[in-house]
Amino acid sequence: MRRGRIGASDWLIAAGVAATLLVTGLSEQRSATIPDLLGYVLLTAGGLALAARRRAPVPVLVVTGLCAVGYQAAGIDVPAVAYLFAVYAAVRAGHRTVTVVASVIMLAALPLAAMVSGLHDTGEAFAQARGALELAWLIAAGAAGEALRQAERRADEAERTREETARRRADEERLHIARELHDSLTHQISIIKVQAEVAVHVARKRGEQVPEALLAIQEAGREATRELRATLEALRDDDTTPPRGLDHVPELIERVRAIGLDATLTIEGQRHDVPAAVDRTVYRIVQESLTNIARHADAATASVRIDCRPDALAIRIDDDGKVTPDTAPVPGVGLLGMRERVTALGGRLHAGPRGEGGFSVQAELPVDQAP
């Protein structure tokens, strides 16, 4: 049973039950004595307490039960309708044991309250029949609550099953696409790339001028191979492998150092836990930036600076390549992918030439510190 704030429908039902109980009690044409007035107050209170039945089912169960015993002891013979509603709500919320215990106490207390007030003096047979009727109504209310609780549980389970099935099918389809791309495109692109490189090599070996179209095919083949490899890795990433994050950035630095790029890493501020998506994005930004520097920048040095702030992570990657403000490169797929990742997290990204030469990538990723 869903719990939340008390809504208008809750108050409407509670007011309806309270009004019904009060009208039934007043129809007995009793004198306005103090016990009678107390009984009418308990009738009204028991009904109005039902407004909180979804938010606090057990306290409402207790309150309605005490009110029912109270107005019976005051001499007002009105069925414990509010208590039946409370039984239904408590069982629906999953409080079966408490409801059973409370109902057993109620079945014992109501006849005693009636005896104290002088109600039901018509004999033992009538008392037994009334007790059986009250027991039947309690069982019916509890059964209705349990039936609806089970129905809601099955609905929730079915929803989870549908989500898991959809997720599994999406994973299967993603892997199927990756296999198809690998089997069909990778082989063909590799053939084009190898044939172009062989043709360029043979032409240069013979001292012939290499046609510009052939050089373009060679470069396009290399770029297509890189992009296809990156696409396949993204498609095969099912989040089952340990994610790469800020802790793995030093490995990237060592990797580019191994190929001759003088790279440095500086981490400032106090390290703290960050969301997994932010952690992965930091790694991807540094990875893509260093890859672009190694491939295209013609740089000798690169610096990576990560500033761990209380509310954000700031990343800056600079190089001393040949790029100038007048020869700014056209953003490629890698840079566009970085921008999409940062924007999706509510962050900011700036990438462009530096005034003193070289290229700079700066990103700021907000960190949600709420628990």
NORDA-V144431 format. One record per helix or strand of 2 or more residues. SS is the DSSP state (a for helix, b for strand). FROM is the first residue (numbers start at 0). TO is the last residue. If there is no record, write none. Layout:
# NORDA-V144431
ss & from & to
SS & FROM & TO
SS & FROM & TO
This chain:
# NORDA-V144431
ss & from & to
a & 7 & 25
a & 33 & 51
a & 56 & 72
a & 80 & 91
a & 95 & 116
a & 123 & 204
a & 211 & 235
a & 245 & 257
b & 261 & 268
a & 275 & 296
b & 300 & 307
b & 311 & 318
a & 324 & 326
a & 332 & 343
b & 347 & 352
b & 358 & 365
